[in-house]
């Protein structure tokens, strides 16, 4: 045991479930890393849609997780928990966490930490874990996308969307995306989408069918649900896979099972936050082996829309809710 140099830390607390104004700065005890964990001195933390849902009281943290917002951080390892190997004090890492990111210090499983890719800043790295873990496990593991196939990404200008477009294109897939403005569509195409569809002006079903001679796409990555579900089924090719990762349009819908059976479609989905550490560790290992080299080479880069000081977390949430951003929002915590 040793005497800790920092007993308290600044962190963002949810005063009461509600709007962005409920996010306030407070002082809290610095957490202790447990067995297999590290304590990270946070330089930057990503802001994600689940943070907004948790602030509203709609997405409680899983049992045992910190109730502080924040699912991804980048920083320097400040303490090693018992049994940690492969990391040293002072290592620069980014990490997927189940909570705790909006703070000066954050505990992470050593197995869900990754080294910073070549040429990637702490600020950029903080925007990577949540989206990169999500895209890899859903598009490439559940969706089984392979080179030469076609992918449709809804919400193409979001953090998930900008990551999915780049990653799929880098692995040799043809990518289509939907977005809600001409500016967002242009951004999607700059990132590697063959065609971005403004869903406010065009029907993505008609456009995809025309672009593919009615063949459709092999995989749809969707975060809308609701009324999008039957339309997603219409654009899937034979043996196509619909992967659901959020339900911003509602959890319920009505579908016709006949095309599902005739075209042998697969409907699947997942959440990430509550999955076991061993599962997240396996995703981290796959990312480091297969995706990190593409980031090292510059073929994939996190897209950052704006940064905010930690004390302006409420403003970051307002920007998130306005929905005009392209890519990720990041909180700057320390140096």
C-alpha positions as CSV (number, residue, x, y, z in Angstrom):
1,X,0.0,0.0,0.0
2,X,1.1,3.6,-0.6
3,X,-0.2,7.0,0.4
4,X,-2.3,8.5,-2.4
5,X,-1.2,11.9,-3.6
6,X,-4.7,12.9,-4.8
7,X,-7.6,12.1,-2.5
8,X,-10.3,14.0,-4.2
9,X,-11.1,14.9,-7.8
10,X,-13.4,17.2,-9.8
11,X,-16.2,15.4,-11.5
12,X,-19.6,16.1,-13.1
13,X,-22.6,15.0,-11.1
14,X,-26.2,14.7,-12.1
15,X,-28.1,16.8,-9.6
16,X,-31.5,15.4,-10.5
17,X,-32.7,13.5,-13.6
18,X,-33.6,16.1,-16.2
19,X,-32.0,18.6,-18.7
20,X,-28.4,19.6,-19.3
21,X,-28.7,22.2,-16.5
22,X,-28.7,19.3,-14.0
23,X,-25.0,18.6,-14.7
24,X,-22.9,20.3,-12.0
25,X,-19.2,20.3,-11.0
26,X,-18.5,18.7,-7.7
27,X,-15.6,17.2,-5.6
28,X,-15.7,13.5,-5.1
29,X,-13.2,10.9,-3.6
30,X,-10.7,9.6,-6.2
31,X,-11.6,6.0,-7.0
32,X,-9.3,3.1,-6.2
33,X,-8.5,0.5,-8.9
34,X,-9.5,-3.0,-8.0
35,X,-8.1,-6.3,-9.1
36,X,-7.3,-6.2,-12.8
37,X,-8.0,-2.5,-13.0
38,X,-6.0,0.7,-13.6
39,X,-6.6,4.3,-12.5
40,X,-6.4,6.8,-15.4
41,X,-5.6,10.4,-14.9
42,X,-8.1,11.7,-17.5
43,X,-7.0,14.1,-20.2
44,X,-10.2,13.9,-22.2
45,X,-13.5,12.1,-22.2
46,X,-15.9,11.4,-25.0
47,X,-19.6,12.5,-24.9
48,X,-22.1,10.0,-26.2
49,X,-25.9,9.7,-26.6
50,X,-26.2,7.2,-23.7
51,X,-24.8,9.9,-21.5
52,X,-27.8,12.1,-22.4
53,X,-30.2,9.2,-21.7
54,X,-28.6,8.5,-18.3
55,X,-28.8,12.2,-17.4
56,X,-32.5,12.1,-18.2
57,X,-32.9,9.0,-15.9
58,X,-33.6,6.6,-18.8
59,X,-30.4,4.6,-18.8
60,X,-29.0,3.7,-15.3
61,X,-25.5,2.4,-15.0
62,X,-25.1,-1.4,-14.8
63,X,-24.6,-2.9,-11.3
64,X,-21.2,-2.0,-9.9
65,X,-20.4,0.7,-12.4
66,X,-19.7,4.3,-11.4
67,X,-22.8,6.6,-11.6
68,X,-20.6,9.4,-13.0
69,X,-21.3,9.9,-16.7
70,X,-18.8,9.0,-19.4
71,X,-18.1,5.8,-21.3
72,X,-14.7,6.5,-22.8
73,X,-11.6,8.3,-21.7
74,X,-8.0,9.0,-22.7
75,X,-5.2,9.8,-20.3
76,X,-2.2,8.5,-18.3
77,X,-2.2,5.4,-16.1
78,X,-1.7,6.8,-12.5
79,X,-2.2,3.6,-10.5
80,X,-2.1,-0.1,-11.1
81,X,-4.5,-2.5,-9.4
82,X,-3.6,-5.9,-8.1
83,X,-2.7,-8.4,-10.8
84,X,-2.3,-5.9,-13.7
85,X,0.3,-6.9,-16.2
86,X,1.2,-5.4,-19.6
87,X,0.8,-1.8,-18.4
88,X,3.0,0.6,-16.5
89,X,2.6,3.8,-14.6
90,X,2.7,6.7,-17.1
91,X,1.5,4.8,-20.1
92,X,-0.8,6.8,-22.4
93,X,-4.0,4.9,-23.0
94,X,-7.6,5.2,-24.1
95,X,-10.2,3.0,-22.5
96,X,-13.8,1.9,-22.7
97,X,-15.5,2.2,-19.3
98,X,-19.0,1.5,-18.0
99,X,-19.1,4.9,-16.3
100,X,-16.9,7.5,-14.6
101,X,-15.4,9.4,-17.6
102,X,-16.6,12.9,-16.7
103,X,-13.9,13.2,-14.0
104,X,-10.3,13.9,-13.4
105,X,-9.6,10.2,-12.5
106,X,-11.4,7.2,-13.8
107,X,-11.1,3.4,-13.1
108,X,-10.9,1.1,-16.1
109,X,-10.3,-2.6,-16.6
110,X,-6.8,-3.1,-17.8
111,X,-8.1,-5.4,-20.5
112,X,-10.3,-2.6,-22.1
113,X,-7.4,-0.2,-22.3
114,X,-5.7,0.4,-25.6
115,X,-2.5,2.3,-26.5
116,X,-2.9,5.6,-28.4
117,X,-2.5,4.9,-32.1
118,X,0.4,6.7,-34.0
119,X,-0.2,10.4,-34.4
120,X,-3.5,10.4,-32.5
121,X,-3.8,13.0,-29.7
122,X,-5.4,12.4,-26.3
123,X,-8.4,14.5,-27.4
124,X,-8.9,12.3,-30.5
125,X,-8.3,9.1,-28.6
126,X,-11.0,10.0,-26.1
127,X,-13.5,9.9,-29.0
128,X,-12.6,6.4,-30.1
129,X,-13.4,3.6,-27.7
130,X,-17.2,3.8,-27.5
131,X,-17.7,4.1,-31.2
132,X,-14.9,1.8,-32.3
133,X,-15.9,-1.0,-29.9
134,X,-19.5,-0.6,-31.0
135,X,-18.9,-0.6,-34.7
136,X,-16.5,-3.5,-34.6
137,X,-18.7,-5.8,-32.6
138,X,-21.9,-4.9,-34.5
139,X,-20.8,-4.4,-38.1
140,X,-18.0,-7.0,-38.3
141,X,-18.9,-9.6,-35.7
142,X,-22.7,-9.6,-35.5
143,X,-23.2,-8.2,-39.0
144,X,-20.4,-10.3,-40.5
145,X,-19.6,-7.6,-43.1
146,X,-16.8,-8.7,-45.4
147,X,-14.9,-7.1,-48.3
148,X,-17.1,-6.6,-51.4
149,X,-20.4,-6.4,-49.5
150,X,-22.6,-3.3,-49.2
151,X,-23.4,-1.6,-45.9
152,X,-26.1,1.0,-45.1
153,X,-25.3,3.2,-42.1
154,X,-28.2,5.3,-40.6
155,X,-27.1,8.4,-38.7
156,X,-24.0,8.6,-40.9
157,X,-22.8,11.9,-39.4
158,X,-22.9,10.7,-35.8
159,X,-19.9,9.4,-33.9
160,X,-21.0,5.8,-34.6
161,X,-21.8,6.7,-38.2
162,X,-18.5,8.5,-39.1
163,X,-16.6,5.5,-37.6
164,X,-18.7,2.9,-39.4
165,X,-18.3,4.6,-42.7
166,X,-14.5,4.8,-42.4
167,X,-14.0,1.3,-41.0
168,X,-16.2,-0.4,-43.5
169,X,-14.7,1.4,-46.5
170,X,-11.2,0.6,-45.2
171,X,-12.1,-3.1,-45.2
172,X,-13.3,-3.0,-48.8
173,X,-17.1,-2.6,-48.4
174,X,-19.3,-0.3,-50.4
175,X,-20.9,2.1,-47.9
176,X,-24.2,4.1,-48.1
177,X,-25.4,6.4,-45.4
178,X,-28.3,8.5,-44.3
179,X,-28.1,11.9,-42.7
180,X,-30.3,14.9,-42.1
181,X,-28.7,17.7,-44.1
182,X,-26.7,18.5,-47.2
183,X,-23.7,19.3,-45.0
184,X,-23.9,16.0,-43.2
185,X,-24.3,14.1,-46.4
186,X,-21.2,15.7,-47.9
187,X,-19.2,14.8,-44.7
188,X,-20.3,11.2,-45.0
189,X,-19.2,11.1,-48.6
190,X,-15.8,12.7,-47.8
191,X,-15.3,9.9,-45.2
192,X,-15.9,7.2,-47.8
193,X,-19.6,6.7,-48.4
194,X,-20.3,6.1,-52.0
195,X,-23.7,7.9,-51.6
196,X,-25.2,9.7,-48.7
197,X,-29.0,10.1,-48.6
198,X,-30.7,13.1,-47.1
199,X,-33.6,11.3,-45.3
200,X,-35.5,14.6,-45.1
201,X,-35.6,14.9,-48.9
202,X,-35.3,11.3,-50.2
203,X,-36.6,7.9,-49.4
204,X,-33.6,5.7,-48.6
205,X,-35.5,2.6,-49.7
206,X,-36.0,4.0,-53.2
207,X,-32.4,5.4,-53.5
208,X,-30.8,2.2,-52.3
209,X,-32.8,0.0,-54.7
210,X,-31.9,2.3,-57.6
211,X,-28.2,2.3,-56.7
212,X,-28.0,-1.4,-56.4
213,X,-30.3,-2.5,-59.3
214,X,-32.8,-3.7,-56.7
215,X,-30.2,-6.0,-55.1
216,X,-30.1,-4.2,-51.8
217,X,-27.4,-4.1,-49.1
218,X,-25.9,-6.9,-47.1
219,X,-25.9,-5.2,-43.8
220,X,-27.9,-2.3,-42.2
221,X,-26.5,-0.6,-39.1
222,X,-29.5,1.1,-37.5
223,X,-29.9,3.3,-34.4
224,X,-33.5,4.4,-35.1
225,X,-35.8,1.4,-34.9
226,X,-39.5,2.1,-34.9
227,X,-40.9,2.8,-38.4
228,X,-37.4,2.3,-39.9
229,X,-37.5,-1.4,-39.2
230,X,-39.8,-2.6,-42.0
231,X,-38.1,-0.2,-44.4
232,X,-34.7,-1.6,-43.4
233,X,-36.0,-5.1,-44.3
234,X,-36.9,-3.8,-47.8
235,X,-33.4,-2.7,-48.6
236,X,-31.7,-5.9,-47.4
237,X,-30.3,-8.3,-50.0
238,X,-30.9,-12.1,-49.8
239,X,-29.1,-13.3,-46.6
240,X,-28.9,-9.7,-45.4
241,X,-28.4,-8.7,-41.8
242,X,-30.1,-5.9,-39.9
243,X,-28.1,-4.9,-36.8
244,X,-29.9,-2.7,-34.2
245,X,-27.8,-0.7,-31.8
246,X,-30.3,1.9,-30.6
247,X,-34.0,2.7,-30.8
248,X,-34.3,6.5,-31.1
249,X,-37.5,6.0,-33.1
250,X,-39.1,3.7,-30.6
251,X,-38.8,0.1,-29.5
252,X,-41.8,-1.3,-31.2
253,X,-42.8,-1.9,-34.8
254,X,-44.7,-4.2,-37.1
255,X,-43.0,-6.3,-39.7
256,X,-44.0,-8.8,-42.4
257,X,-42.2,-12.1,-41.7
258,X,-42.7,-13.4,-45.3
259,X,-39.7,-11.5,-46.8
260,X,-37.6,-12.4,-43.8
261,X,-38.2,-16.1,-44.5
262,X,-38.0,-15.9,-48.3
263,X,-34.8,-13.9,-48.3
264,X,-33.4,-15.6,-45.2
265,X,-32.8,-12.3,-43.4
266,X,-31.2,-12.0,-40.0
267,X,-32.4,-9.5,-37.4
268,X,-30.0,-9.0,-34.5
269,X,-28.7,-6.3,-32.2
270,X,-26.8,-5.6,-29.1
271,X,-25.9,-3.2,-26.3
272,X,-22.3,-2.8,-25.1
273,X,-22.2,-1.2,-21.7
274,X,-23.6,-4.1,-19.7
275,X,-21.6,-6.9,-21.4
276,X,-19.0,-8.8,-19.4
277,X,-15.5,-7.5,-19.2
278,X,-14.2,-10.6,-20.9
279,X,-16.3,-9.8,-23.9
280,X,-15.1,-6.2,-24.0
281,X,-11.5,-7.4,-23.6
282,X,-11.9,-9.6,-26.7
283,X,-13.2,-6.7,-28.7
284,X,-10.2,-4.6,-27.5
285,X,-7.8,-7.3,-28.6
286,X,-9.5,-7.5,-32.1
287,X,-9.4,-3.7,-32.5
288,X,-5.7,-3.5,-31.6
289,X,-4.9,-6.3,-34.1
290,X,-7.1,-5.4,-37.0
291,X,-8.2,-1.8,-36.7
292,X,-5.4,0.1,-34.9
293,X,-3.0,-0.5,-37.9
294,X,-5.5,1.3,-40.1
295,X,-5.6,4.2,-37.6
296,X,-1.8,4.2,-37.4
297,X,-1.6,4.6,-41.2
298,X,-4.2,7.4,-41.3
299,X,-6.9,5.4,-43.2
300,X,-9.2,5.9,-40.2
301,X,-9.4,8.9,-38.0
302,X,-11.8,10.0,-35.3
303,X,-14.0,12.9,-36.4
304,X,-14.2,15.6,-33.8
305,X,-16.9,18.3,-34.0
306,X,-16.1,20.3,-30.9
307,X,-14.4,20.2,-27.5
308,X,-15.5,21.7,-24.2
309,X,-13.9,22.1,-20.8
310,X,-15.1,19.6,-18.3
311,X,-17.0,22.3,-16.4
312,X,-19.0,22.9,-19.6
313,X,-20.4,19.4,-19.9
314,X,-23.9,20.8,-19.8
315,X,-23.2,22.8,-23.0
316,X,-21.8,19.7,-24.7
317,X,-25.1,17.9,-23.9
318,X,-27.0,20.8,-25.4
319,X,-25.0,20.5,-28.6
320,X,-25.6,16.8,-28.6
321,X,-29.3,17.2,-28.2
322,X,-29.5,19.9,-31.0
323,X,-28.2,17.3,-33.4
324,X,-26.3,19.5,-35.7
325,X,-22.9,18.1,-35.0
326,X,-20.8,15.9,-37.3
327,X,-18.7,13.3,-35.5
328,X,-17.9,13.4,-31.8
329,X,-18.0,15.9,-28.9
330,X,-15.2,15.7,-26.4
331,X,-14.6,17.1,-22.8
332,X,-11.1,18.4,-22.0
333,X,-10.4,17.4,-18.5
334,X,-6.7,17.8,-17.7
335,X,-3.2,18.0,-19.2
